[in-house]
Amino acid sequence: MKILVLKSSGNKNGSSAMLADEFMRGAKEAGHEATEYDVIHKDIRACLGCGHCGMSGPCLQKDDYEKELKELIKETDMIAFAFPVYYYNWPAQLKTVIDRFYSYTYELTGMHKKTVMLSVAWDDTDTVFAVCEAYYRQICSYMDFEDMGMICGRGCGTPAMTRRTRYPQKAYELGRSL
């Protein structure tokens, strides 16, 4: 299986990157191909809502999404969303990528991609991931994606904090189980 890990953190060596790396390590050990794409350091513009694409492309914008990411997504069997929680939600850069799915919704829903969510938050409350989980489930439902699992790392504000938790191991085991 070809897996694309969409990383979305300004901290390349942060806690969400740690989970993504462990997930990829497990997936590769299981014989899968896993590559990463750092959306936060790319030129990916917000959907304009212009309707030019008609939900079947192409998008008028000629940014990194249209030039490279769109084809990477199409070529993969699984998308892993790796991100830190920002104010109880997904980071804007990753949400922008998902908004751009609009430009080929019909094609993408027909591909029946598998997905995972790998996320971390400094907060350790029961509700910190409520919005993230609900949004992920709704995207999976709408886009006809198959949810293969979620790792929601509470209390993972720094890499040192995250290393002391079970979440990196859980991310590895999720990748290995595919």
Disulfide bonds with the S-S distance in Angstrom:
none
